[in-house]
Amino acid sequence: MSLEFSASEMMSVTAARALNNDMTCFVGIGLPSEAANLARLTHAPDVTLIYESGTLQTQPDVLPLSIGDGELCSSALNTVSVPEMFRYWLQGGHISVGFLGTAQVDRYANLNTTLIGDYRAPKVRLPGGGGAPEIATNAHEVFITVKHSKRTFVKDVDFITTVGFGRDGKARDGVPNIGKGPTVVITDLCILKPDPTSKELVVTSLHPGVSREQVVEATGWEIQFASDLAITPAPTEQELTVLRELKARTAAHHAGQ
Amino acid sequence: MAEFFSLNEAVSRFIHDGDTVAMEGFTHLIPFAAGHEVIRQKKRDLTLVRMTPDLIYDQLIGAGCVAKLIFSWGGNPGVGSLHRLRDAVEKGWPRPLEIFEHSHAAMACAYEAGAAGLPLAVLRGYVGSDLPKVNEQIKFIECPFSGERLAAVPSVRPDVTVIHAQKADRKGNVLIEGIVGVQKEAVLAAKRSIVTVEEIVDDLGASVNACVLPSWAITAICVAEGGAKPSYTLGYYDRSNAFYKEWDGIARDRDSFLSWLDSNVYNQGA
């Protein structure tokens, strides 16, 4: 029997599967937070989740609306100051995965959350980098999850807030004390990974029912597909149930405030 | 030693036009009451510093108090953009806003360096980012021991830091609990400080490892019950997520913003 699920549920489940019990994950708000908590509530109960507000090993019952919700603090092993979080835990090398969302991503997995247009006269001013610039370089590797559209997947980002592999794919070459960078990008259509040599993002797996044309249409550069292109396994009933319950709990909780 | 003042008196005495002011708080314990008093007293040409300028900075910018902003993430947490900040950056309303934009790691280090009395902070940061191209405060230095290229930013040394906390005792020692953000560093980095608290108690009931700012490290303490609303004070009241969402609608339009400001700030007492 095949289950009914939305593209957005497919994305969250796939992103959650990227995490495992042995990882210490620095979690971005929004889609990464949804995926990271889904992982914790399904196959990776011991995954360590850390948010930049200072909460170590948090286990929220509902998803936080903001990075510093009380739920994150009260369910954490401990809460430390923000300077300690960035200096000791992130820069000190204790984070295995930085899990990020973004407004724009380009073919070399560079992220832009700063602005659209010119810096001094922006068309749209976005919130900015926050923790991401150093999460992307100090975490051992980076997972990115973002909805797939031509507006988001651009050939070159307007501004590199957070480096993937730079404008030429070589920004990490020869830089000491730096993580591997983005190893996977998970969207509502597919999974992309950087080519081992060029570092350009390549589609490695299509979600069930998604065509190559759909991905081409939603990507702002001439996207390549892996020769051994896979089909992403569909969500299981358990994954969908846990995700839906988490979202319902979250909606009820925030509606009451 | 900290002295006790009304909020009106503290803002009037310790925040001057043209000052560099940090009102810190990382989602939690955001000093809204103090920010509103700054708006009511029509302070001008302020340089505001904060890692996460949110609604209170949107209000200060929209009210015309701010000339410069030093920050690392300027949004409405969990909701989207700050429309008054955007209007000032994109269209210069109500006045142009100069911005110095950093990452969180750099700002956190800059406050720590300020608290430590150092002129600069060093971090392994900004690798491959375009931020150093647009912010002259970000430079790179070579480690004299390893030769590694590291980022350097000037320390943050505010004229005044304003924070909100749970409680003070009668001597003026302050306890901060929960998400403590960068508040301790921001107070110690500043020339003067104003701490608003929910209440004054006989005994702080602080554990030996609690985050306590001693009276002699603080300039002024004011009681401001509910002083962090619509953000939250752990142990006292929850965050009003509903207001954060509502703010998106209020702040999108200049007229609806000004009318909100009239009803909720100018025509309210401290």
Chai-1 contact restraints between the chains, C-beta under 6 A:
chainA,res_idxA,chainB,res_idxB,connection_type,confidence,min_distance_angstrom,max_distance_angstrom,comment,restraint_id
A,S53,B,F26,contact,1.0,0.0,6.0,A-B,restraint_1
A,S53,B,I179,contact,1.0,0.0,6.0,A-B,restraint_2
A,G54,B,I179,contact,1.0,0.0,6.0,A-B,restraint_3
A,L65,B,G78,contact,1.0,0.0,6.0,A-B,restraint_4
A,L65,B,N241,contact,1.0,0.0,6.0,A-B,restraint_5
A,S66,B,T27,contact,1.0,0.0,6.0,A-B,restraint_6
A,S66,B,P77,contact,1.0,0.0,6.0,A-B,restraint_7
A,S66,B,G78,contact,1.0,0.0,6.0,A-B,restraint_8
A,I67,B,T27,contact,1.0,0.0,6.0,A-B,restraint_9
A,G68,B,F26,contact,1.0,0.0,6.0,A-B,restraint_10
A,G68,B,T27,contact,1.0,0.0,6.0,A-B,restraint_11
A,G68,B,H28,contact,1.0,0.0,6.0,A-B,restraint_12
A,G68,B,I179,contact,1.0,0.0,6.0,A-B,restraint_13
A,G70,B,L234,contact,1.0,0.0,6.0,A-B,restraint_14
A,C73,B,G178,contact,1.0,0.0,6.0,A-B,restraint_15
A,C73,B,I179,contact,1.0,0.0,6.0,A-B,restraint_16
A,T79,B,I179,contact,1.0,0.0,6.0,A-B,restraint_17
A,S81,B,V180,contact,1.0,0.0,6.0,A-B,restraint_18
A,V82,B,F26,contact,1.0,0.0,6.0,A-B,restraint_19
A,V82,B,A108,contact,1.0,0.0,6.0,A-B,restraint_20
A,V82,B,G181,contact,1.0,0.0,6.0,A-B,restraint_21
A,V82,B,V182,contact,1.0,0.0,6.0,A-B,restraint_22
A,P83,B,A108,contact,1.0,0.0,6.0,A-B,restraint_23
A,P83,B,E112,contact,1.0,0.0,6.0,A-B,restraint_24
A,P83,B,V182,contact,1.0,0.0,6.0,A-B,restraint_25
A,P83,B,E185,contact,1.0,0.0,6.0,A-B,restraint_26
A,F86,B,A105,contact,1.0,0.0,6.0,A-B,restraint_27
A,F86,B,A108,contact,1.0,0.0,6.0,A-B,restraint_28
A,Q91,B,R124,contact,1.0,0.0,6.0,A-B,restraint_29
A,Y119,B,V134,contact,1.0,0.0,6.0,A-B,restraint_30
A,P122,B,E90,contact,1.0,0.0,6.0,A-B,restraint_31
A,R125,B,R86,contact,1.0,0.0,6.0,A-B,restraint_32
A,R125,B,V89,contact,1.0,0.0,6.0,A-B,restraint_33
A,R125,B,E90,contact,1.0,0.0,6.0,A-B,restraint_34
A,P127,B,W73,contact,1.0,0.0,6.0,A-B,restraint_35
A,P127,B,G74,contact,1.0,0.0,6.0,A-B,restraint_36
A,P127,B,G75,contact,1.0,0.0,6.0,A-B,restraint_37
A,G128,B,W73,contact,1.0,0.0,6.0,A-B,restraint_38
A,G128,B,G74,contact,1.0,0.0,6.0,A-B,restraint_39
A,G128,B,E101,contact,1.0,0.0,6.0,A-B,restraint_40
A,G129,B,S103,contact,1.0,0.0,6.0,A-B,restraint_41
A,G130,B,S72,contact,1.0,0.0,6.0,A-B,restraint_42
A,G130,B,W73,contact,1.0,0.0,6.0,A-B,restraint_43
A,G130,B,H104,contact,1.0,0.0,6.0,A-B,restraint_44
A,G131,B,H104,contact,1.0,0.0,6.0,A-B,restraint_45
A,P133,B,S103,contact,1.0,0.0,6.0,A-B,restraint_46
A,P133,B,S129,contact,1.0,0.0,6.0,A-B,restraint_47
A,E134,B,S103,contact,1.0,0.0,6.0,A-B,restraint_48
A,E134,B,A105,contact,1.0,0.0,6.0,A-B,restraint_49
A,E134,B,G125,contact,1.0,0.0,6.0,A-B,restraint_50
A,T137,B,V127,contact,1.0,0.0,6.0,A-B,restraint_51
A,F159,B,D130,contact,1.0,0.0,6.0,A-B,restraint_52
A,I160,B,S129,contact,1.0,0.0,6.0,A-B,restraint_53
A,I160,B,D130,contact,1.0,0.0,6.0,A-B,restraint_54
A,V163,B,G128,contact,1.0,0.0,6.0,A-B,restraint_55
A,V163,B,S129,contact,1.0,0.0,6.0,A-B,restraint_56
A,G166,B,G128,contact,1.0,0.0,6.0,A-B,restraint_57
A,A171,B,G128,contact,1.0,0.0,6.0,A-B,restraint_58
A,P176,B,E148,contact,1.0,0.0,6.0,A-B,restraint_59
A,H254,B,N241,contact,1.0,0.0,6.0,A-B,restraint_60
A,Q257,B,D238,contact,1.0,0.0,6.0,A-B,restraint_61
A,Q257,B,N241,contact,1.0,0.0,6.0,A-B,restraint_62
A,Q257,B,A242,contact,1.0,0.0,6.0,A-B,restraint_63
